Amino acid sequence: MLGLLTATRGRRDNALAVVNGLFGDALDEHDSPLATSMTIRAGPTVLPLERDGLHDVLAGAVGQVGSRICLLVHGLMSTESIWQYPDDASTTYGSLLADSYGVTPLSLRYNTGRRISANGRELAQLLNLLVRAWPVRIREINLIGHSMGGLVIRSACYYGRTVWPRGRHLPIGRRWTTKVRRVVLVGVPNTGAPLEAFVNVASSTLWSLPVPATRLVGLGLDCRSAGIKDLRFGNIVDEDWLEQDPGARVRTQPHRVHRLRRADYLVVAGTVTSDPEHPLARMIGDALVTSSSAAGLVDGAGQLELIPGAAMRLFPKTTHIALAHDDDVYAAIDNWWQ
């Protein structure tokens, strides 16, 4: 496997992202060299999060360093390449926003097989280090997440404003969360992904059959990573999964609203059909995430919104992956950004 994953950089990174998405929690637990470490990047360059040397690295990677940053966070089994436009790899939402608004575009790479809450807590720590090491005073942080990446962002915002690090509370003025001005959630399963729920039901069904072959398939499904299992209900904090039944078909721990008061939120959702009200669109949304889950509606009547006050944009005939690099989606982000 190591030989396959080290063939070429592009293919290696993408293949490693898939392996981490499927089994990343086990790789991390066993300190495997295949486990992806969480890093903040400027282009392909990994940023050192110490003041000494960061300025020079940034100067070579992005040129002029500004006081406003925009961090893009990819989703399950992906890398930052998910943001690249198919016909121009140098163009991303980050580069377009940099041209229009002068933000410094950064990206996150992480092990998507780990618990979302674990990744959220680590991202909160990295952003704290980034703010402290940044060559100039950071005045504005903007966060854009695709799919699972949006859940990691929401998790980081929760942990970033509560405890940092290891139980020590920071004065509110020193928390990076006070600098967040915009959060864009692109195709994010805020209340859960129907595909993961289906896999969970399929696994339970296979285990219930007294046939060794079907139970073997069920065992294979159960080996999917903790990160994938978190998508079933949109878990973002430890309490969402600790001491909970891993095979539960309904969420027993109620969703809680975790949003930053000073930040504006934009929710982007897609549908596989041209009619958003088509039964297929209501059932599978953009093929992986429904519009109601993206909007954070806990029930059909929308009596509890996880992201109250968020603006929402819906894009018919735009599938889950395409949402991360689409001209119309960017136009909506650009218009809302202003």
C-alpha positions, 0 to 999 in steps of 0.5 A: 500500500505504501508503494501505491500511495507514494507513486505521484504526489497528486494521486498519493494525496488523493488516495491517502485522503480516501484511506484516512476517510475510511480508516483514519481513526484506526490509523491515528490510534496506532500512530500509522505513518499513513495517518494525515496530520492536521495542517494549515496551508498557503497553497501547497505550503504547510505553515509553521505556527511559530512566529519565527519563520512564519513571515518568510514562509508566508511571503514566499507562499502568498506575497503580501500578508494582510490582517484578514484571512479566509480558511477553506476546510475540505470534507470527507475523503478529500484534500484542499484540491476539492476547491480547485476549479476543474478547468483551472486548478489555480482558481478556488473560492479562496483565490477569488475572494483574495482578488476581490476583497484582499483576504489571505487564502489558507486551507486546512488538511486533516484526517477525516476518519477521526471524530469530528469533535477531535478535529474541531478541538484541534482546529481551534488550537491551531487557529489560536496558534495561527493568530498568535504567530501571524506577522500582523494583527489579525482583524478578521477571520472567515471560514468556509467549509464543504460537507464534513468540513463545515461540521469541523468548523462548527465544532472548532467555533464551539471549542474555541470559545469555551476552553483552551487549552487543556481546561484553561480558560482564555480571556474573551479578548484573546480568543480567535472566535471573537475575530470570526466575521463570516462562516460559509457552510457548503453542502454541510450535513448539519443534522445528518447525512441520509447515506450514512443513516442508510449504511447504519440501517443496512449494517443492522439488517445484515447482522440480524440475518442468520447467514455468515456471509451477510454478517461478514458484510455487516462487519465490513460496514461497521469498520467504517471510521468514526468520522463517517459515523459522526455524519449520521446525526451531524455530531460536532461535540464529544457529548454527541457520541460519548456514552451513546448507542453507536447503532441508534437509528434516531438521535437521543442527544438533542442538537444544540445551537452552537453559532458565533454571535458576531459572525454572519452565516451563509448556508449553501445547498444543492439538489440533483433535480432542477425542481428543489421540491421534487420528491427525489431532491427532498429525499437525497438533496445534492446526492449526499446532503438534503437542503433541510439538513444543510439549513440545520432544520431539526424537524420538518416544521423548522421549529429548531434552527441550528444556525438561526439568522443564516442566509441560505442559497439553493442551487438546483441541478448542482451535486454535492462535489460540484458545490465546492467549485461552481461559478454560480455558488461563488457568485452567491458567496461574493454577493453575500460577502459584500 
